[in-house]
């Protein structure tokens, strides 16, 4: 019997293949062939979730009260814990009832936000190179992407003054992300004040992605919401994924302007039924004890950063040692393209890295290494790379 013709929607057809899914597929195929792959590709922490957090989850998952639909903005105690954490960590006061919403990981919230704000033809300002979900969520909502180039000469901060006024007037939403993926750049209060001024001038909602705030090697990264007036113009996304090595648990939260949180809540009410309550309850424990867990993680990340950065520098890759995140963003050697570097690494050394161009055209000429493998594997990778002839 003949089937029916299945066609992609126009918006879905506009999306390129999701970068990290493509990398994962390639790695999986090679490993099935028995190849010893060392992957610096996807930013997925290899450090296990703390045994204390896992034990707390075992307790919570056995609680019948958590076995039902977790409708709404999240467990009250989770929102209160998130609010207290923001107060202690950033000095930002939040109303758990109206200014905090639990998420199935920050990626989900980022992807859904344009559906509540953007109409067909509206512009969304997206950093480039950047996390692909900013553009993907925009396109699926029918919006138009305007890429804000992140250039080395501007310390990988967008040039807000360079955005054409005609584009700015049509913009509904701006994404920013510091500490930054993929460049590992940091932002300061001066930049965030400019963002607030821009948002007020053009009536643009700001969405700050602060998923990497707890992976740092010197000064603590700040929150966009610390700047006066920020909570009037936007929201911030945070995730327990990177902070507590809980990427597979799928839990995060959005905080900030109650009007924007309300719109996000309306979208989510129509798309999902909330975060598994046992995970939320366990998230409370993690947030209440965050210093204990993050300090141990940072020690591990710092050792790996130092080892990989010095090794790459010796091999001819040039770039700044990151002050935050677990990414190293380096210029390619010998004038090679990003794709060529990554192909050579995979073919000649069985090493996976992410081409900078995969994050946008401005990433061409760079390669991203995620140091999410242990020190022995980093040493092995550097030994293999030393034999590669560029």
C-alpha positions as CSV (number, residue, x, y, z in Angstrom):
1,X,0.0,0.0,0.0
2,X,1.4,3.4,-1.0
3,X,2.2,5.8,1.8
4,X,1.8,9.5,2.0
5,X,4.3,12.2,1.0
6,X,6.0,13.7,4.1
7,X,7.5,17.2,3.7
8,X,9.4,19.3,6.1
9,X,7.8,22.5,7.2
10,X,9.4,25.6,5.6
11,X,10.8,26.8,8.9
12,X,12.4,23.5,9.8
13,X,13.9,23.4,6.3
14,X,15.7,26.7,7.0
15,X,17.6,25.1,9.8
16,X,21.1,23.6,9.2
17,X,21.9,20.2,10.7
18,X,22.3,20.7,14.5
19,X,26.0,21.0,14.9
20,X,26.5,18.9,18.1
21,X,24.1,16.2,17.0
22,X,26.2,15.8,13.8
23,X,29.4,15.6,15.8
24,X,27.9,13.0,18.1
25,X,26.8,10.9,15.2
26,X,30.3,10.9,13.6
27,X,31.9,10.0,16.9
28,X,29.5,7.2,17.5
29,X,30.0,5.7,14.1
30,X,33.8,5.7,14.5
31,X,33.6,4.1,18.0
32,X,31.4,1.4,16.6
33,X,34.3,0.6,14.3
34,X,36.5,0.2,17.3
35,X,38.4,3.4,16.9
36,X,39.9,5.1,20.0
37,X,38.4,8.5,19.7
38,X,39.3,11.4,22.0
39,X,36.6,14.0,21.8
40,X,36.9,17.6,22.7
41,X,33.7,18.3,20.7
42,X,30.5,18.5,22.6
43,X,30.5,20.5,25.9
44,X,29.2,17.6,28.1
45,X,31.0,17.3,31.4
46,X,32.6,13.8,31.9
47,X,32.8,14.4,35.7
48,X,30.1,12.3,37.3
49,X,27.3,14.1,39.2
50,X,28.2,14.2,42.9
51,X,27.4,11.0,44.8
52,X,25.6,13.1,47.4
53,X,23.3,14.6,44.7
54,X,22.7,11.1,43.3
55,X,21.7,9.8,46.8
56,X,19.4,12.7,47.3
57,X,17.7,11.8,44.0
58,X,17.3,8.2,45.1
59,X,15.3,9.5,48.1
60,X,13.2,11.8,46.0
61,X,12.4,9.5,43.2
62,X,10.9,7.1,45.7
63,X,8.5,9.8,46.9
64,X,5.0,9.1,45.4
65,X,4.2,12.8,45.7
66,X,6.7,13.4,42.9
67,X,5.2,10.8,40.5
68,X,2.5,13.1,39.1
69,X,2.5,15.8,36.5
70,X,4.7,18.7,37.6
71,X,2.6,21.4,36.1
72,X,3.2,25.1,36.5
73,X,6.3,27.2,37.1
74,X,8.1,24.6,39.2
75,X,8.0,23.4,42.8
76,X,7.7,26.3,45.2
77,X,10.8,25.1,47.1
78,X,12.8,24.8,43.9
79,X,11.9,28.4,42.9
80,X,12.7,29.6,46.4
81,X,16.1,27.8,46.3
82,X,16.9,29.4,42.9
83,X,15.9,32.8,44.2
84,X,18.1,32.4,47.3
85,X,21.0,31.2,45.2
86,X,20.7,34.3,43.0
87,X,20.6,36.5,46.0
88,X,23.7,34.9,47.6
89,X,25.7,34.5,44.4
90,X,24.8,37.8,42.5
91,X,23.0,40.0,45.0
92,X,19.9,39.9,42.9
93,X,16.5,39.9,44.6
94,X,13.8,37.8,42.8
95,X,10.2,37.0,43.5
96,X,9.8,33.2,43.3
97,X,6.2,33.5,42.5
98,X,6.5,35.8,39.4
99,X,10.1,36.1,38.4
100,X,11.4,32.5,38.4
101,X,10.4,29.5,36.2
102,X,11.8,26.0,36.2
103,X,12.9,24.7,32.8
104,X,13.7,21.3,31.3
105,X,17.3,22.5,30.9
106,X,18.1,26.1,29.8
107,X,18.2,25.0,26.1
108,X,14.5,24.3,26.2
109,X,13.7,27.7,27.6
110,X,15.9,29.5,25.1
111,X,14.3,27.6,22.2
112,X,10.8,28.3,23.4
113,X,11.2,32.0,24.3
114,X,10.8,33.3,20.7
115,X,7.5,31.6,20.4
116,X,6.1,33.9,23.1
117,X,7.7,37.1,21.8
118,X,8.3,36.9,18.0
119,X,5.9,37.3,15.1
120,X,6.8,36.5,11.5
121,X,9.1,39.2,10.2
122,X,10.3,40.4,13.6
123,X,14.0,40.5,14.1
124,X,16.0,38.7,16.8
125,X,19.5,39.8,17.5
126,X,21.8,36.8,17.8
127,X,25.5,36.6,18.7
128,X,27.7,35.0,16.1
129,X,29.6,32.8,16.5
130,X,27.2,31.5,19.1
131,X,25.1,28.6,20.5
132,X,22.9,27.4,17.6
133,X,19.7,27.3,19.5
134,X,19.4,31.2,19.5
135,X,19.0,31.2,15.8
136,X,17.1,27.9,15.6
137,X,14.4,29.0,18.0
138,X,14.1,32.2,16.1
139,X,13.6,30.5,12.8
140,X,11.1,28.0,14.1
141,X,9.1,30.9,15.5
142,X,9.1,32.6,12.1
143,X,11.4,35.4,13.0
144,X,14.4,36.8,11.1
145,X,17.9,36.5,12.5
146,X,20.2,39.4,12.6
147,X,23.7,38.2,13.5
148,X,25.8,40.3,15.9
149,X,29.4,39.5,15.0
150,X,31.7,38.6,17.9
151,X,35.2,39.7,16.8
152,X,38.5,39.3,18.5
153,X,39.2,43.1,18.1
154,X,36.1,43.8,20.2
155,X,37.0,41.2,22.9
156,X,34.2,39.0,21.4
157,X,31.5,41.5,22.5
158,X,28.9,42.6,20.0
159,X,29.2,46.1,18.6
160,X,25.7,47.4,19.6
161,X,26.4,50.8,17.9
162,X,27.0,49.0,14.7
163,X,23.5,47.5,14.5
164,X,21.6,49.5,11.8
165,X,18.8,51.6,13.3
166,X,16.3,50.0,10.8
167,X,17.2,46.6,12.2
168,X,17.1,47.7,15.8
169,X,13.7,49.2,15.4
170,X,12.3,45.9,14.1
171,X,14.0,43.8,16.8
172,X,11.9,42.1,19.5
173,X,14.6,40.1,21.2
174,X,18.3,40.1,21.8
175,X,20.3,37.1,23.0
176,X,23.6,37.6,24.9
177,X,25.8,34.9,26.4
178,X,28.7,35.5,28.9
179,X,30.8,33.7,29.9
180,X,30.6,32.9,26.2
181,X,30.3,29.7,24.3
182,X,32.3,29.2,22.1
183,X,34.9,32.0,22.7
184,X,35.0,31.8,26.5
185,X,34.9,35.6,26.6
186,X,33.7,37.5,29.7
187,X,31.5,40.6,30.0
188,X,31.6,43.4,32.5
189,X,29.0,45.8,34.0
190,X,29.9,48.5,31.4
191,X,28.8,46.2,28.6
192,X,25.7,45.2,30.4
193,X,24.8,48.8,31.0
194,X,25.1,49.4,27.2
195,X,22.7,46.5,26.6
196,X,20.1,47.9,29.0
197,X,20.3,51.3,27.3
198,X,20.0,49.7,23.9
199,X,17.0,47.7,25.1
200,X,15.2,50.7,26.5
201,X,15.9,52.8,23.4
202,X,14.5,50.2,20.9
203,X,12.1,48.3,23.2
204,X,13.9,45.1,22.9
205,X,13.7,42.2,25.3
206,X,17.1,40.9,26.5
207,X,17.7,37.2,27.1
208,X,21.0,36.5,28.9
209,X,22.3,32.9,28.8
210,X,24.4,32.5,31.9
211,X,24.9,28.8,31.9
212,X,28.7,28.9,32.5
213,X,28.8,31.4,35.4
214,X,30.1,28.8,37.9
215,X,33.1,27.6,35.9
216,X,35.7,30.2,36.3
217,X,39.4,30.6,37.2
218,X,39.7,34.0,38.7
219,X,37.1,36.7,39.1
220,X,33.6,35.4,39.5
221,X,31.5,36.1,36.4
222,X,28.6,38.4,37.0
223,X,24.9,38.3,36.1
224,X,23.3,40.6,33.6
225,X,20.6,41.2,36.2
226,X,23.1,42.8,38.6
227,X,23.0,45.9,36.5
228,X,20.4,48.6,37.3
229,X,17.4,48.3,35.1
230,X,18.3,44.9,33.7
231,X,15.3,43.2,35.3
232,X,13.0,45.7,33.7
233,X,14.1,44.7,30.2
234,X,14.9,41.1,30.2
235,X,15.5,37.7,31.7
236,X,18.4,35.3,32.4
237,X,18.7,31.6,31.8
238,X,20.7,29.4,34.1
239,X,21.2,25.6,34.2
240,X,22.3,23.0,36.7
241,X,23.8,21.1,33.8
242,X,27.3,22.6,33.7
243,X,27.4,23.8,37.3
244,X,26.7,20.4,38.9
245,X,27.6,18.0,36.0
246,X,23.9,17.3,35.6
247,X,23.5,17.6,31.8
248,X,21.4,14.5,31.5
249,X,19.1,15.5,34.3
250,X,17.6,18.3,32.2
251,X,16.9,21.0,34.8
252,X,17.4,24.8,34.6
253,X,15.5,27.9,35.3
254,X,14.7,31.4,33.9
255,X,14.6,34.5,36.1
256,X,13.9,38.2,35.6
257,X,11.2,40.4,34.2
258,X,7.8,39.0,35.3
259,X,6.1,39.9,32.0
260,X,8.6,37.9,30.0
261,X,8.5,35.0,32.5
262,X,4.7,35.0,32.1
263,X,5.0,34.7,28.3
264,X,7.5,31.9,28.6
265,X,5.1,30.2,31.0
266,X,2.2,30.4,28.6
267,X,4.3,28.8,25.8
268,X,5.5,26.0,28.1
269,X,2.0,25.3,29.3
270,X,1.2,24.4,25.8
271,X,4.3,22.5,25.0
272,X,5.3,20.5,28.1
273,X,4.1,19.5,31.6
274,X,7.1,20.7,33.6
275,X,10.3,19.2,35.1
276,X,10.1,15.9,36.9
277,X,9.4,16.9,40.5
278,X,12.0,14.5,41.9
279,X,14.7,16.2,39.8
280,X,13.5,19.6,41.0
281,X,13.6,18.5,44.7
282,X,17.1,17.2,44.1
283,X,18.0,20.5,42.5
284,X,17.1,22.3,45.7
285,X,19.8,20.3,47.5
286,X,22.4,21.1,44.9
287,X,21.6,24.8,44.9
288,X,21.7,25.0,48.7
289,X,25.2,23.4,48.8
290,X,26.6,24.9,45.6
291,X,29.9,26.1,47.0
292,X,30.9,22.6,48.0
293,X,30.2,21.1,44.6
294,X,31.5,23.9,42.4
295,X,34.8,24.4,44.2
296,X,35.8,20.8,43.6
297,X,34.7,21.0,39.9
298,X,36.8,24.2,39.4
299,X,39.9,22.5,40.7
300,X,39.5,19.8,38.0
301,X,38.7,22.2,35.2
302,X,41.6,24.4,36.0
303,X,44.2,21.6,35.8
304,X,42.8,20.5,32.5
305,X,42.6,24.0,31.1
306,X,46.3,24.6,32.0
307,X,47.4,21.3,30.5
308,X,45.5,21.6,27.3
309,X,46.1,25.3,26.7
310,X,49.9,25.0,27.2
311,X,50.0,22.0,24.9
312,X,48.0,23.6,22.2
313,X,50.1,26.7,22.4
314,X,53.2,24.7,22.0
315,X,51.7,23.0,18.9
316,X,51.1,26.4,17.2
317,X,47.5,27.1,18.2
318,X,47.2,30.7,19.4
319,X,44.6,32.2,21.7
320,X,43.9,33.5,25.2
321,X,43.8,31.1,28.1
322,X,40.1,31.1,29.1
323,X,39.0,32.9,32.3
324,X,35.8,30.9,32.4
325,X,33.9,27.9,30.8
326,X,35.6,24.6,29.8
327,X,36.3,25.8,26.3
328,X,39.5,26.8,24.6
329,X,39.0,29.0,21.5
330,X,42.2,29.1,19.4
331,X,43.2,30.3,16.0
332,X,44.0,27.6,13.4
333,X,47.6,26.9,12.5
334,X,49.1,27.4,9.0
335,X,46.1,29.4,7.7
336,X,43.9,26.3,7.5
337,X,40.1,26.6,7.5
338,X,38.2,25.4,10.6
339,X,36.8,22.4,8.7
340,X,40.2,21.4,7.4
341,X,41.7,21.5,10.9
342,X,39.0,19.3,12.4
343,X,39.2,16.9,9.4
344,X,42.9,16.5,9.9
345,X,42.6,16.0,13.6
346,X,40.0,13.3,13.1
347,X,41.7,11.6,10.2
348,X,45.3,11.7,11.4
349,X,44.9,11.7,15.2
350,X,41.4,10.4,15.9
351,X,40.7,13.6,17.8
352,X,37.4,15.4,17.7
353,X,37.3,19.2,17.9
354,X,34.6,21.7,16.9
355,X,35.1,23.9,13.8
356,X,34.6,27.5,14.7
357,X,32.7,28.0,11.5
358,X,30.0,25.6,12.9
359,X,29.0,28.4,15.2
360,X,28.7,31.0,12.4
361,X,30.9,32.6,9.7
362,X,32.8,34.8,12.2
363,X,34.1,31.6,13.8
364,X,36.0,30.7,10.6
365,X,39.7,30.6,11.4
366,X,39.1,29.2,14.9
367,X,38.7,25.8,16.5
368,X,37.0,25.1,19.8
369,X,38.3,22.4,22.2
370,X,36.1,21.4,25.2
371,X,38.3,20.0,27.9
372,X,35.7,17.5,29.0
373,X,38.1,14.5,29.1
374,X,40.5,13.6,31.9
375,X,44.2,14.7,32.2
376,X,45.6,11.4,30.9
377,X,43.4,11.6,27.8
378,X,44.5,15.2,27.2
379,X,48.1,14.1,27.4
380,X,47.4,11.3,24.9
381,X,45.7,13.7,22.6
382,X,48.5,16.2,22.7
383,X,51.0,13.4,21.9
384,X,48.9,12.3,18.9
385,X,48.7,15.9,17.7
386,X,52.4,16.4,18.0
387,X,52.8,13.8,15.2
388,X,50.4,15.6,12.8
389,X,52.0,17.5,10.0
390,X,50.0,20.6,9.2
